[in-house]
């Protein structure tokens, strides 16, 4: 509220000062006081000031240009919001907290701000291994026009790590993002194996298999009926959706390998990695 009244007082001061300048100062003096151009707010006040200037013989275009440039800087809205950090991915896959990632990951993200990004003050990386945007080279880069960040994280050791992005805009506002991830180069593992909805009605849409893989692996999903007869099999290539490190979500429409919709029964699904290791087992109830 105080700032609002201060702006009104400044407007009044500028109004009288403008008339005084128009009456006493020559063109070069006025230009030195309110030099600049552009567009600004407060058109009514600009018109009043310009009228005084025109009465003293100044051209319409120069009067509006000088006043608008002066007022634009004074009354421009202030940016108080930090840069937007979005679309964090590793090797093309969206990363969630506690996801597995590959040991040689490439991080991508979008960092944007209407006031511009101060690249010498922004950095990204993991743990204490970070690089400033202005120092990125080779396959790593930050595009100031699009806000696209690409960062090759190199070889990461097994264990838990924190992916980090810190960004500062040109007026000093900051934002940061930190996501905990895991690297495991041992035998492939699966966490949080889930099938949903369960019970499942094929008439209502798809069934989803969700799981986290510790690294890229060729995956096969098998579904058996209650008497252990195979009714469905799906092969997924290593690195593809359903076979990449991190979170995977695979859909199935409930049609078996014979082209028939699943009937009411209990089914058993197995998720096998690299053709030999069972990394997940789930039970499915079909109720229509």
Residue, then its C-alpha position, 0 to 999 in steps of 0.5 A: x500500500x505504501x508503495x502504491x501511494x509513493x508511485x502516485x506522489x512520484x507521478x505528480x512530481x514527474x507531471x510538474x517537473x515535466x511542465x517545468x522542463x518543457x518551459x525552461x529546458x532546451x531539447x538537449x537538456x530534456x533528452x539527457x534527463x529522460x533519455x531512453x525509449x520503449x513502451x511503458x504504463x500510465x498512458x494518461x500521464x505520458x499524454x499530459x507530459x507530452x502536451x507540455x513538451x509539444x507546447x515548447x516545440x518538441x516533436x510528438x514522436x520524441x516526446x512520447x518516446x522519451x517519457x515512455x522510456x523513463x516511466x517504463x523503467x520506473x513502473x515496470x512490474x517486479x519479478x519476484x519468482x525464481x526460474x521454472x525447473x521442469x521436465x527432469x529426465x534421465x536417458x529420456x525417462x522421467x525421474x521420480x524419487x528413489x528411482x534407479x538410473x543407469x550408471x552413465x546417465x544423461x540428465x535433461x531438463x527445462x529451466x526458464x524465466x521471463x527475466x532471463x537466466x544467469x548462466x554463470x550462477x546456475x549449475x547442475x549435477x549430482x552430489x558434490x559433482x556439479x557444473x555451471x551452465x556457462x561452463x558446459x561443453x561437448x555433449x553437455x549444453x544449456x540453450x538460453x533461447x529454449x531453456x533446454x539443459x543437457x548434462x552428461x553425468x559421466x560414470x556414477x558409482x553404485x549407491x544413492x545419489x542426489x541429482x541437483x539443479x540450481x538456477x538464478x534469474x537475471x534479477x537474483x531470484x533462485x530455484x532449486x530441485x533435488x531428487x534422490x536416485x539409486x545406481x546398482x550395476x549388479x544383477x538386475x532387480x525390481x522394486x515396487x512391482x504392482x498390477x492395477x486395477x485389481x480386481x480387473x474388469x477388461x470391459x473398463x480399460x487396460x490393466x497396468x504392470x508397474x515396476x522399477x528396474x535397477x538397470x536396463x534389461x530385456x523383460x518378459x511378462x507372462x500371465x498364467x491362468x489358475x491351472x498354470x496354463x500360459x494365456x499371455x506373453x509380452x517381450x520388451x527390449x532392453x532400454x525400451x519402455x518397460x525395460x529401462x532402468x527406473x520406473x516402468x508402466x506397461x499396459x495390457x488390454x486383457x486380450x490373451x494370446x488367442x484373441x479372447x478377452x480374459x474370463x472371470x478367474x484368478x491369474x498369475x503374472x511373472x516378470x522375468x529379466x534377461x530370460x532367466x531371472x524372475x524379478x516380480x510375481x503378482x496375482x490378478x483377479x478378473x471380475x466382470 
